[in-house]
Amino acid sequence: FLVSSFDTYNQKFLGRSHKGFQQAEGELEQMLSQPMEN
């Protein structure tokens, strides 16, 4: 029960804020790559 309801919540949450995750992921990649370049 918990797993199925959690999956349903995940699908709704990811579908609604997918762009937000992509933007945050890009920012994280920039933050992580900057120290390596220096």
N, C-alpha and C positions, 0 to 999 in steps of 0.2 A: 504493500500500500504506500509506504513512504517513498519508495523508489519511483513508482509510477507517477505519483503526484509531484515529486521533485522534477522528473523529466518534463512533465507538462509545464511546470513553472519555468523551467530552464528554457524551453522552446519559446514561450511567450516573452520572457525577459530578453533572450538573445535576439529574437526577431524585432523587438521594439528598440533596442539600443545597440544594434549591430554596428551602425556607423560610429557611435560613441566609442565602442571597443576598438574599431580600426584606428580611430584618431589617437586614442590613448596608446595603442600598440606602436604607432609610428613615433609618438613622442618618446616612448620608452626606448625604442631602438636608437633614436638620436642621442638620448642621454647616455646610453650604454656605449655607443661608438665614440663619443667625444673623448673620454679618458684614454681609450686605446690609441687614438690618433696622436695624443700628446705624449 
